[in-house]
Amino acid sequence: MKFEHIIGIDVSKATVDFCILGEVQSDGTLENRPKKLQLFFKSLKLDPRKTLVCLEHTGVYNIHLVEVLCKLGFHVWLESALRIKRSIGMVRGKSDKIDAGRIAKYAFLHQEQANLWIPSREIIKSLKSLLSQRARLIKAKLILITPIEELAGLGLKKNLATLKRSFRSSLAALKNDIKALTAAIHKVILSDEKLKELFSYITSVPNIGPITAAKILVSTDEFNKIIDAKKYACHVGVAPFEHTSGTSLKGKSRVSHLADKEM
């Protein structure tokens, strides 16, 4: 699909820099606030159905912008920052304004391959949030447990007893919170017929537990964004790639370091 206008956007916490290519051409900076963004994109008077907006994945900083763009009917393309960087080769200089221009040029050159953004259901967003909170609690628990295990390995009983007393209440609270979040995750899944059905299929596979199943549902967006087994194997880093060249380079087959290693 050929678009009449291409908008490249560089997103930061407080602001968004934009560059518009097409019949209307301009660039500038906006506040990263929903009302400001909505007023600006409405004021452009561009046909959303013929306009492609490309931006990099920047986690939570993207949320307001993507919601506004989808609400107004624009085609949204969330692209990997690394893919954009590698496509433009060696460059000099960097600023938010320059980056917005580079993103716009990337989108213009590769618009035929645009992977348009499809918003997830609200229940998937809730599930993702709960899983993130649980992961943070587990990380905090490991921070407390690691020194205890190290002292136990060294046989320092006196120091170990002191450390255990210091961490006892904190560890107990973390364990209870993790247990409560795990129950909440399960409750969310069971409250939705589609998720419940997919969850039962996934957990029927040997060694796939409830949390892994929940993470699969989120990472594939209910199998809407990744439906091919080979692509998912690549995504999670269990599909090795050949690393050879001619007769001199014969490296081991290995997985990509860009994979979702936690998954």
N, C-alpha and C positions, 0 to 999 in steps of 0.2 A: 504494500500500500504506500502510495506517495502522499506526503503531507504538504499542505500549503505553507505551514509555518512550523519551525522547530525551535523549541525553547530549551536551552541548557541552563541548569540551576546548580549552584554550589551552595550547600546548606551548612550553616554553623548553628551554634546554640542560640544566639541572639538575632542573627540576620540571615537573609538569603540573597545571593547575588545571581542575577539573571542575564542571559544574552538571547535575544530573539533574532532568528534568521528567517527570511522570507520577504514578502511584499512589505510588511511592517518590520523594521529593524531598529532595535534599541537595546540598551543595557542599563543596569543600575542596581541599586541595593534596596531591600525592603526589611522591615522588622519581621522576625519570625513569630508572628502572632496571627491567630485565625482570622480575626476581623480585618486586619490590614491586608492579609493575603487575598481574602475573598474580594474585597473592594478593588484591589489592583487587577486581578485577573478578569473581573467583570468589566473594568474600565477599558481593557484592551480591545473589546468588541471583536475578538477573533472567534471563528467557528470552532468550538471545541472538538467537533467530529473530524475536523481536518487539521488539527494541531497536535503535535507530539511533544510532550514535556519529558525531558530526560534528566535524571539526577542520580547521584551515587547513593549507595546504602550508607546511612550514617546513624543507624539505630533509632533511638527515641527522638532525635532532632528532626527526623523526617515526618513524624506523626501528623502534625498540624497541616503541613503542606500537602501531603498525600490525601488526607481526608477532604481538604478544600477542593483539590483538583478533581478528585473522583466525584464529589458532590456536584461540581459544575459540568461534568461530562467530558473532561479532557482525557486523551489517551496518555497514560503514565507509564514510563519505562524506568524501572529501578535497575541500574547496571552496576556491576562490580567495579570498584575504583581501580583495582589492579588491571582489569581488562582494558579500561580506558587508557590508563597510563602506558601499558605496553603497546597499544595500538598507535599512539602518536610518536613513538620513538624518542630520541634524545631531544630534550627541550631545555631552554634556559629561562630562568625567572619563574616566580610563582607568587600568585596572590589570588584572593577569592574571585576577583573580577576576571583575571586571566583564566582561572580554572573553569568558570562558567562558560567562557568562550570556547574553550577546548572541549567541554562536554557537548556543547551545541554542535560543533563541527563533527565530533564523533557520531552523534545521533544522526546528523544529515547524511554522512557517508554510509552509515550502516542501518538506515531506517527500515530497509526491507527485512532485516533480521531482528527487528525490535521485539523483545519479549514483554508484551504489555502486562501491566500489573492488574491482578484480579484481587480485590479486597477479600480478606478472610472473614468468616462468620464471627460474630461477637463472642460466641462460646469458645472458639479456637483461641481468640485473643485472651480470654479469661484463663483458659487452660495453660497457655504459654506463660502468663504472668505467675500462676501458681507454681509451675515447674521451675521458673527462674528463682522464685523466693525459696523454694525447697533446696535448690542447688546452692544458694548462698548460705543457708543454714548448715548444710552438710560441710561446706568449706570451712565455716567457723568451727564446727565440731572437730574437724581434722586438725585445725590449728591448735586446739587444746589437747587433743589426744596424742599428737606426735611427740611432744617432749616427755609425756608420761611413758610412752613406749621406749623412747631412747634411754631414759634413766633406768627403766626396768632391765633393758638389755645390758647396761653397764653394771648392774648390781648395786646401785646406790640407793639402798632401802630407805635411809633417813630422808634424803631429799625427795624420794618418790612419794613417801607418806605425806610430806608437807604439800607437795604439788597436787596430790589427789584431793586433799582436804580443801585446797584453794579453789579447785575447779569443780568440785562435786555439785554444787547448786547450779552452776552455769551449764554443765553437761546435762544435768537432769532436765533443765528448762529447754535446752536445745533438742534433746531427744523427744520431749513431749510436743514441741512445736513441729518437729519433722513428722511425727506420727499424725498430728492434727492436719497438716498440709497434705499428707498422703491420702488421708481419708477424704479431704475436700476435693482432691483431684479425681478420686474414684467416684465421688458423688456427682461431680459435674458431668463426667462421661456417662454415667447411668441415667442422667436426667434428659439426655438427648437420644432419640431412637437411632439416628444415623451413626452417631459416635459409638453407641452401645453395640450396634451390630458389627462395625469395623473392629472395635475393641475385642469382641469375642473371637473374630477370625484371627487377629494378630496373636492373642494369648493362647490360641490353640496350637501354635508352633512351639515345640519343645524348647525350654530354656528362655523363653520370652516372658518376662514378668510384667506386672501392671505399669510400673513406671517407664520401662523401656517401650511398652506399647503406647503409652500416652505421648512419649517423645516422638515416636514414629508418626502418630496422628498429627502432631504439631509441625514436625519438620517436612512432611509431605503435604500439609494443609488438607488433610482428609483424602490424600491421594489425588488431589486436584492439580498440584504443581509438579509432582513426580509420580508417574504411573508405571514407569519402566524399571524392572528389577535391576538391570545392568547399570542404569543411570543412578539408581539409589545406592548400589554397591560402590560406585565411583564417589558419590556424594559423601558417604560415611567413611571412605578410606579403606575398603577391604578388597578393592580391585587393583592388583599390581600392574604397572606399565613397563614395557620393555625399555631398557636403557643401553642401547648399543649403537655403534656407528662404524661402518666399514670393518676392517680387521683389527684395528688397534684399540677401540673402545668397546669393552665387553663388561658392562656393569651389571649389578644384580637388578632384577625386576623389582620395582618398588612402588609404593602408593604415593599419591600426591600429598605434599605438606599442606595443601589448601583444603584438605578434606575436613569434614565436621568430626573432629577427633573425639569429642565428648560422646557423640552418638555411637 
